[in-house]
Amino acid sequence: MATAILAWQAPRVAKPAPGFTLSDETGAPVSLAAFHGKVVLLNFWATWCGPCQEEIPWFVEFESELQPKGLAVLGVAMDDDGWDVVKPFAAERKINYPLMLTSNYVSRLFDPDGVLPTTLLIDRDGRVRFIHTGLIGKDEYRKEILQLLEAKEGSAI
């Protein structure tokens, strides 16, 4: 199993996740606010990033298994070549969750240091509860996701 490169856990009193709207591959807007009431795994990644490639199958599995319990997985691609590289990559890996291309604004909000992958786990109230930069283990993600899914809206974890 790979080890974390700088894993960081958000403080107990978590801050609200910054709002944003990006376009999916069809040009339709995808807003983080639309997922309020769900636990959100927000992953910043790129097709050329080895650790990103390793964790994407886990996120596909989480989306299939835990979406009915209230999980939403969102992927924000950081590729300079845009949809030309992201679409075939996503099709080959059968990514089953919404993908968007980043903007400079969103990149600065969520990934100011440019470390990939960067993954945030956001609770049902829209507060960032966990932030991971670099690759962590699948079991750690699952544990944190389940913790957030089991918490009631408005509760402190």
Order of alpha helices (4+ residues) and beta strands (2+ residues): beta-beta-beta-beta-alpha-beta-alpha-beta-alpha-beta-beta-alpha
